[in-house]
Amino acid sequence: MTRLADSQGLEISHEGHRTRLKWHRLRKRFADPLFSAEVMAEGFAAGASMELDLRVRADGGFVVLHDRELEGETTGRGPIAARNVADLRDVRMKDGARPLILSEDLADMMQATHPAALLQFDMKDDYDAVGTRGIEHLARHFRHIAASVIVSGGSLDLIVAVKEKLPHLLRGIDPTEKLYDIREASGWSAAEMELRADLRGPTEPDTIYLHWQLILDAAEDGLDLIGLCRDEGKRVDAWTFTLKDPVAGFSDAEWRSFSTLMALKPDQITTDEAPATERAWARRIAA
């Protein structure tokens, strides 16, 4: 088990299994600014697993943002898909008036990293929006990067296109929304069949991203989604579990959920409070 003094928000070890703690939206702590280049640099140096969101621009490049519209996260206005690189150079993040991270800049930032560092590109647009021009942009800028990258998204067509153009990058898929809908309409057996089809499908994913509550709901009804994925040689990321009070640690309800999740042995848990989660786990186990 990680000693309390050594807690860095990188991983938790439990019963011989290592679960990485992934920094959601480039935040080690919830108090960190959204999509921070400084936190990303810290993560690259420490060997952290991190996630950022990519939105496609009008010129086929990308910008590190979550929302479709600029208003929510930045000083700009309008849909990102209608803006090109020149339009975005003077736009700033609302938090701290920081410049946006463009895909061209991102590639330069990733030339020197800890060998254990992993950066997830979570593609927020589908293949119809990204198109061949967007895929060519990724290939041009990220073909020779030093960092380990996993490209993920809900669009299976997009992930297949990434595989064909950039086969050396890891790939991930997120069938969560689809599985929720199938479970609601037809039950867990139908959801299991759909998940197995995705695991064996043309994306050839390395990692499956599943909402942590979906994992626990399935387990309560006798279906081990993590075990199912592991039997197919896939890793599982359980997203996004964030402590409501990082200073106090787990509430009793949070502890019941988190300890049940850990017993299922996910490969990774996405969180906005990685160091606090590691410390809170250590305190509970020690107690």
Protein Blocks (a to p, Z undefined) as FASTA:
>chain_A
ZZfklpgolacceehiacddddehhiabfkbcehifklmmmmmmnopacdddddddfkop
acddfbfbfklmmmbecjfklpcfklmmmpccfehpiacddfklmmmmmmpccfkbccdd
ddfbdfklnommlmmmmmmmmmmcfbdcddddfblklmmmmmmmmmmbccdddfklmmmm
mmmmnojklmmmmmmmmmmmmnopabdcddfklmmmmmmnopafklmmmmnopacddddd
ddfblmnopafklmmmmmmmmmnopabdcdfblmlmmmmmmmmmmZZ
